[in-house]
């Protein structure tokens, strides 16, 4: 459809949940573990976006699902910390980490462009350089970019979670504990 509309490239977000099947093949895509490789063989060019902090990524999903993911630059909606069920956040963090490992394993051997949320997208100053890299990788012309949306959550985990001490206590003895001090 994109080609019929004159586009030279298009994309979509592919998450492991879109093609995960623990019981064998999925109608239309075959073996799920081979799906990214099949897309690559058909000419698709994977861009792997990773986030260094799985706790913040899980918080983003929870906050977005419960409220909204982004605000327009013109919006004067203020951020209010959210009350987070510690177990829900632990489960979401584990899922995020697991999905990241699956995607990294399946896309890793393929030619792909790797982006980092923190380095390439978090600060709007990096957006043009990132778009230029993506366009070069895809073999299409770049264009000036501006974002009409702003990040909904603050950068510090402590500022996002209203019941921070309660949540941090559950995570204290896990491999995720250090992510509570990271920006």
C-alpha positions as CSV (number, residue, x, y, z in Angstrom):
1,X,0.0,0.0,0.0
2,X,2.8,2.4,0.8
3,X,4.3,1.9,-2.7
4,X,1.0,2.6,-4.3
5,X,0.9,5.9,-2.5
6,X,4.3,6.8,-3.8
7,X,6.3,6.0,-0.6
8,X,9.7,4.5,-0.9
9,X,9.7,3.2,2.7
10,X,7.3,2.2,5.4
11,X,7.5,0.6,8.8
12,X,5.8,-0.8,11.8
13,X,6.6,-1.8,15.3
14,X,7.1,-5.6,15.6
15,X,7.0,-6.9,19.1
16,X,7.6,-10.6,20.1
17,X,4.0,-10.8,21.2
18,X,3.0,-10.2,17.5
19,X,4.6,-13.5,16.4
20,X,5.3,-15.5,19.6
21,X,3.8,-19.0,19.6
22,X,5.0,-21.5,22.1
23,X,3.3,-24.4,20.3
24,X,4.8,-24.5,16.9
25,X,3.8,-22.6,13.7
26,X,1.6,-19.6,13.3
27,X,-0.7,-19.4,10.2
28,X,0.8,-17.0,7.8
29,X,4.3,-16.7,9.3
30,X,5.4,-20.3,9.9
31,X,8.1,-20.8,12.5
32,X,7.9,-17.7,14.8
33,X,11.7,-17.9,15.6
34,X,12.4,-17.5,11.8
35,X,10.0,-14.6,11.2
36,X,12.5,-11.7,11.5
37,X,14.8,-13.6,9.2
38,X,12.0,-14.3,6.7
39,X,11.1,-10.6,6.7
40,X,14.8,-9.7,6.1
41,X,15.0,-12.2,3.2
42,X,11.9,-10.5,1.6
43,X,13.8,-7.2,1.7
44,X,12.7,-5.7,5.0
45,X,15.4,-3.8,6.8
46,X,15.2,-4.3,10.6
47,X,15.8,-1.3,12.9
48,X,16.2,-2.6,16.5
49,X,15.4,-0.1,19.1
50,X,16.6,-1.0,22.6
51,X,16.2,0.7,25.9
52,X,18.8,0.4,28.6
53,X,16.4,0.6,31.6
54,X,13.7,-2.1,31.5
55,X,12.1,-0.6,34.7
56,X,11.5,2.7,33.0
57,X,10.3,1.0,29.8
58,X,7.8,-1.0,31.8
59,X,6.7,2.2,33.7
60,X,6.2,3.8,30.3
61,X,3.9,1.0,29.2
62,X,2.0,1.1,32.4
63,X,1.7,4.9,32.5
64,X,0.7,5.0,28.8
65,X,-1.9,2.2,29.2
66,X,-3.4,3.8,32.3
67,X,-3.2,7.4,31.0
68,X,-1.7,8.3,27.7
69,X,1.7,7.8,26.1
70,X,2.5,11.3,24.7
71,X,1.3,14.9,25.0
72,X,1.4,17.4,22.2
73,X,3.9,20.2,22.5
74,X,1.1,22.7,22.9
75,X,-0.7,20.7,25.6
76,X,-0.4,22.2,29.1
77,X,-1.3,18.8,30.7
78,X,1.0,18.4,33.8
79,X,2.5,15.2,34.9
80,X,1.3,13.6,38.2
81,X,3.2,10.7,39.7
82,X,1.4,7.4,39.4
83,X,0.6,4.8,42.1
84,X,2.1,1.6,40.8
85,X,1.3,-1.9,41.9
86,X,4.8,-3.2,42.6
87,X,4.0,-6.8,41.4
88,X,2.5,-5.4,38.1
89,X,5.7,-3.4,37.6
90,X,7.9,-6.4,38.4
91,X,5.9,-8.6,35.9
92,X,6.0,-5.8,33.2
93,X,9.7,-5.3,33.7
94,X,10.4,-9.1,33.3
95,X,8.3,-9.1,30.1
96,X,10.1,-6.1,28.7
97,X,13.5,-7.7,29.5
98,X,12.4,-11.0,28.1
99,X,11.1,-9.5,24.9
100,X,14.3,-7.4,24.4
101,X,16.4,-10.6,24.7
102,X,14.2,-12.4,22.2
103,X,14.3,-9.6,19.7
104,X,18.0,-9.1,20.1
105,X,18.6,-12.9,19.6
106,X,16.4,-13.1,16.5
107,X,17.5,-9.8,14.8
108,X,21.1,-9.9,16.0
109,X,22.5,-12.1,13.3
110,X,20.7,-10.2,10.5
111,X,21.9,-7.0,9.0
112,X,20.1,-4.3,11.0
113,X,20.4,-0.8,12.4
114,X,20.6,-0.7,16.2
115,X,19.2,2.4,18.0
116,X,19.3,3.2,21.7
117,X,16.3,5.0,23.2
118,X,18.5,6.9,25.6
119,X,21.1,8.0,23.0
120,X,18.9,8.4,19.9
121,X,15.4,9.4,20.9
122,X,15.2,10.6,24.5
123,X,16.6,14.1,23.8
124,X,15.1,15.9,20.9
125,X,18.5,17.3,20.0
126,X,19.4,13.8,18.7
127,X,16.3,13.4,16.6
128,X,17.7,14.8,13.3
129,X,20.9,12.8,13.5
130,X,18.9,9.7,14.3
131,X,16.5,10.2,11.4
132,X,19.5,10.9,9.1
133,X,21.1,7.6,10.2
134,X,17.8,5.7,9.6
135,X,17.3,7.2,6.2
136,X,20.9,6.4,5.2
137,X,20.4,2.8,6.4
138,X,17.2,2.5,4.4
139,X,18.7,4.2,1.3
140,X,16.2,7.0,1.2
141,X,16.5,10.8,1.4
142,X,16.4,12.4,4.8
143,X,14.3,15.5,5.6
144,X,14.2,17.9,8.4
145,X,12.3,16.6,11.4
146,X,10.4,18.2,14.3
147,X,8.5,16.4,17.0
148,X,4.9,17.5,17.7
149,X,4.8,15.4,20.8
150,X,6.6,15.6,24.1
151,X,7.6,12.9,26.6
152,X,4.9,12.3,29.2
153,X,7.1,11.0,32.1
154,X,10.0,12.7,33.9
155,X,13.4,11.1,33.5
156,X,13.9,10.1,37.1
157,X,12.1,6.9,38.2
158,X,11.6,8.5,41.7
159,X,9.6,11.3,40.1
160,X,7.3,8.9,38.1
161,X,6.2,6.6,41.0
162,X,4.0,8.1,43.8
163,X,4.7,5.0,46.0
164,X,8.4,4.9,45.1
165,X,9.7,3.5,48.4
166,X,7.1,0.6,48.4
167,X,8.0,-0.3,44.8
168,X,11.7,0.0,45.3
169,X,11.5,-2.3,48.4
170,X,10.1,-5.1,46.3
171,X,12.8,-4.7,43.7
172,X,15.6,-4.2,46.3
173,X,16.9,-7.8,46.1
174,X,16.5,-8.3,42.4
175,X,18.7,-7.6,39.4
176,X,16.5,-4.6,38.7
177,X,17.4,-2.7,41.8
178,X,20.1,-0.5,40.2
179,X,17.6,0.8,37.6
180,X,15.8,2.8,40.3
181,X,18.8,5.1,40.7
182,X,19.4,5.5,37.0
183,X,17.9,8.4,35.0
